[in-house]
Amino acid sequence: MINIDIETNSVKGFGREIQSVIGGTFEENWGEQKLLLDNEFAKGYIKFLDFDWGVNLIEFNVVFKHDVLFTANTSGYNPIHFIFCSQGNYSQGFDSTENLESIEPFQSVIIANKEGGNNLMFFPKDVKQEVNVIQILRRKFLKKRLDGISLINKELYDVFIDTKHKNRYEYFGSLNLKMSDHVKSLKNIQSKGMTRMLQIEAKIYIILSLHIQQHNLAKKITRKPAPLKKTELKLVRNVAKSIIKNPAYPYTLKELSVNSTLSQAKLQEGFKYLFKRTVTDFIRYTRLKSARELMNTTDLNISEIVYTIGFTSRSYFSKIFREQYNVSPTEYKKHVTQPYVA
């Protein structure tokens, strides 16, 4: 296992300390630093970007060729971390590897450590990792963004105003497909120069707001006890991942039940608990997301998209697309001019 100890007081120092252990070369453009990796330790990149309003961005898009443990000391640099895992799986925790929490794809996480503690991130080898990390430097952020901070729930409010870093906080949220859309569009911004920086900043605001909204909602709702065991919920998540990976497949509840080893009733309960949707609704929603992505990134016409994603009726597709996005597929595609779509 490769151990990378982080003792920096800045996000760019974070990048340099990673480079000192696993190598790579830096590419810099308009304040963005990208550590390019293609060696015996890793392949891909890690991106670092800081803004003057107390927010930093780190993007992992990398395959580590060895197990890697990041240990970041918080004595000189202790932001709040808003984390979203788009692909892969890694573990997150404080101080000891014995207490690491496994993070699933499409899961949101909020963590903040106390002064002098260690933040741990463990990445297993040979797994493609796409992880978005938004860091909030509390003192700096509150000087410029104090208005409206009191509108968040008290639990998260206390984390923001803990500028002396006296307390530790962790929140492991449920899966968030809406956030996945925005994280992906952030990564796909194609503009250059000032326009690119403005679009990145705007998208970071949206992703940060989605983290906060999800946290607010979770704290307002008294969640019922899980209807399934943890091992069964993991099987449900695996079913969801397979649907997201291949939305066009003609799934049936019976087949998904057999393949997951869960009864049809348990599978439905699991989807309602984790995603607030039935299995059928989840498949339909995932196909609509896939259709929108194809409109954003390909020249396929609407009929081609309909059959590519597994629908058999264009009129039905148009009906549910309008219900979901308040615009017809034809109107939506007409207004798509570049990969960056909010």
N, C-alpha and C positions, 0 to 999 in steps of 0.2 A: 504494500500500500504506500502511496505517496502522501506525505503530510505537507501541507502548505500553511505555514503560520503567518497570519496577517497582523501587523503591528502599526499600520498606517493611520494617518489622520485625514485622509482624503480618498475619494473614489478612484482617482487616477493613480494614487500610491498603491491602492489595492491591485491595480493592473500590473504595476511594475513588480510588486512582490510575487505575483503569480508567475510573471516572466522569469524572474530570477531562479525559479525552481524547475519549470517545465519548458522554458525557452519560448520560441516564437518571435515574431517581428511585429512592431507597431505600425499601423497605418492611421494617419490623422488627417481629418478634414473638417473644417468649421467647428472645432471643439470636440468632435467625436473621435475617440480613440478606439481602434479595433485591434485587438491582439490576435493576429493570424497564427494558427497552429497547424502544422503538418509535419509531425516528427514522431519519434518513438513513444512520446507521451500522450499525444492528443491530435485530433484532426477536427478542424472547424474554426470557430472564432468566439471570443468574448468581447463584448462592446461596453465602453464606459463613456458616460456623458454626464456633465454637471451643469446646473443652471444657477443663476445668481439669486434665485428666490428660495433656496434651501431644499432643492429637490435634485436627486441624482438618479440616473438610470443605469442598470447593468443588465445586459442580455447575454445569456449563455446559449450558444448554438454550436454544440460540440459533442464529440464522442471521446471520452477519456479511455486510453488503452490500458490503464491500470486503475484499481480502486483509488479514489482521491478523497482525502479528508481536509476540508478547509477549517481552520481554527482562527477566528477573528477576535482578537482582544479588544474589549470595548473601552479601555481606559482613555484613549485619545480620540476615539471615533465611534459614536454610539447612536446611529439613526434608528428610526422606526422603519422596519422592512415590510413592504406590501409585496407579496410574492405570488406569482401565478405560473403554474407548470403547464405548458402546452403539450409537451411530449416527453416521454421517458419516465423515470421514477428516481427519486432521491430521498434522502432522510434529513430532517432538520431538528435541531434541539439546542440545549444549553449545556455547556461545561463537560458533560460526560457522554461518551458514545453509548452507554447503557440505556440512556433515556431518549434516544432519537425517535422521532415520529416519522413514519413513512408518508410521503406525499404522492398523491395520485395525479395522473393527467387531468387537467381542467379543474384542479382544486386551487382555491385561494387560501392564502396564509397571511396573518399579520403577527409579527413578533417584535418585541423590544426588550432589550436586556438591561440589567442594572449595571451601574458603573463597576468596572473591573472584572466583569464576567466574560465568558467566551461564547460566541455564537458558532455553532458547528453546522456544516453542510457536508454530507457524505454522498458522493456520486459513485455508483458501481461502474466497473469497467464494461466497455463494449455496448453501451446503451446510448442511443441518440438522445441528448438532453436539450430541450428548448425551455428555458426558464427566464421569466421576466421579473426583475427586481426593481421596485421603485423605493428609493430611500428618502426619508424625510428627516432633515436636520432641524430638530425642534426649535431651538432658539432663533435660528435664521428664518425659518419658515413662519413662525408666529409674528415676527416683526413686520412681515410683508403680507401675511394672509390671515390676520387675526379676525377680520370680519367673517361672521358665519360659523366660526369654530364652535360656538356654543350650541349650534343646531344639531350636532352629532350626539349620539347617546352618551350618557355620563361615563360609562366604562371606557370608551375610546377617548372621550374628552380628557379624562384623567391621564391617559397615556400621552396625549399631545402636550399637556401642560407640565408634565414631569420633566422639566428642562434640566434638573440636576441628576436625572437618571437613577432615582432611588429604588424604583420598582421594576420587576420583571413582568412581562406580559406575553401571552401567546394565544392565538385564536386560529384554529384549523377549520376553515369553512367547508361548505358543501361544494359540489361540482357546479361550475358556472359557465355555461356554453356561450352566453352573451358576451362575457368578458373575453372569451376565446376569440371571438370575431375581431374585437378591437386590438387585442395583442397581436394578432396576425396582420391586421392592416397597418399597425405601427411598424412592424418589421418590413412590410412591403412598400413603404413610402419611397417613391422614385425621384422626387424633386431634389434639387440641389441648392446649395447656398442658403440664403436667409429664408427662402420659402420652405425649404426642408426643415429648418430649425423651428419655424413657426408651426408647421404641421405636426412635428414630433411633440412640441410642447403642448399643443391642443389635445393630442391623442393621450398624452400622459395624464392630463387633467381628467379626461373621460374615464380612463382605466382606474385612476385613484378614486374617482367618485363612485364607480361601480363597487370597488372594495368596501367603501364606507357604507354605501346603500345596502350591500349584502349583510354587513355587520349589524347595521341598524335593524334590519328586518329580522335577523336571527335573534336579536335581543328583545324584540317586541313580542315575538311568538314563543309561547311556551310549547316547546316541541314534545310531541307524544313519544313515549318510549319506542325504540326501533322495533318493528314487527318481526324482524329477522335477526339471527345471530350475526356477529361480525364476519364470520367466515362466509355466511350466506350473502351478506351485503357485498362482500368482495366479489362473489360470483356474479351478482347483478351488475356491478361496475364493469366486469369483464365482458358481459353481454353488451352493455352500452358501448364499450370501446370497439367491439367488433362491428356494431351497427355504424358507428361514426367512420370507421376505417373503410367500410364497403356498403354505403347506403343503398346502392342499386340492387342488391341481392333481394330476391323475393321471399323475405322472411315470413314465417308463420309462428304464431305463439307456441304451437305444439312442438315445432322443431327447435325453437330457442329453449323451450323448457327441457327437452330431452338432452340437448347439447350442454346445458348448464347444470344438469342434474337437480334442478329445482322444479317443484310443481308449478303449474301454470298460475295457481293462486298466489304462491309465494313470489313468483317473478313479477306479477302485477303489483303486489303490495310493495315489493322492493323498489320498483320504478316510481310508484306514487310517493314513496317516502323520500327517495333520493332526488328525483327530478320533477316532482309534482305533475307527472304525466303518466298516462297508461303506456304500455309498450307500443301500441299502435300510434298513439299521438307522438311519442318520442321518435319513431321511425319517420313519420310524416314531417316532423319539425327538422330532423336531420337532413332529409332529402331537400327540403326548402333551402336550408343553409347551403347545401352543396350546389343547388341550382343557382343561387345568388353568387356564389364564388365563381362558378363557370361563366356567368354573365360578366363578372368583373375581369376575368383573366383570359377568356378565349373568344374566338370569333364564331362559335357555334350559334346557330339560330335557335329560336325558342323550341321548335319541334324536336330538334336534335338533342337539346338539353333535357327535355321531358323524358325521352326514352333512355338517355344516358344515365339518369338518376333513378330509373326504376318505375316511373309512372307510365300508364298506358293511355291516358286520356289527357289531351292538351286542355280541354275545357275545364276539367276537374282541377288540373294543375293551376290554371289561371285563377280559378275561384279561390282556392286555398292560399295562393300566393298573395292575392289582394287582401284576403282576410288577415294574413300575417303582417304584411308590410304597407298596407294602405295605398298600394299602387299596383297597376297591372304589370305583368312581366314585360310586355312590349314597351310600356312607358319607362320602366326601370332601365331596361337595356339601352334605350335611346339616350338616356342621360349619363350612362357610364362612359367616361372619356379617358380614364387612366386608372391604374391599379389601386390608387389611394381613394377609398370610399369610406366615408364616416358611417 
